[in-house]
Amino acid sequence: MKGIKLFLIVLGVYLLQIIIMQEISFWGISPNLFLVVTCGISFLFGSTTGGACGLILGLLQDMNMGRAIGLNGFLFMHIGI
């Protein structure tokens, strides 16, 4: 059950980030929900789950942004741990 909840959270945040949050910007800066969710999952479910979700969210962000794949995944994994 925990895995299904995490999958739905990650999927929902991914869809919100790529559809809505890229259109919203405050003085040229758009909010990053992936960072907030990585910290929240780490606090709620522990460091191992937070690190895994951070890695997945970071890789999704890397694939969405088109930059070097793996940099945000590595960074978010360490934030989740």
Secondary structure, DSSP 8 states (H G I E B T S, - for coil): -HHHHHHHHHHHHHHHIIIIITT--BTTB---HHHHHHHHHHHHH-HHHHHHHHHHHHHHHHHHHTS-TTHHHHHHHHHH-
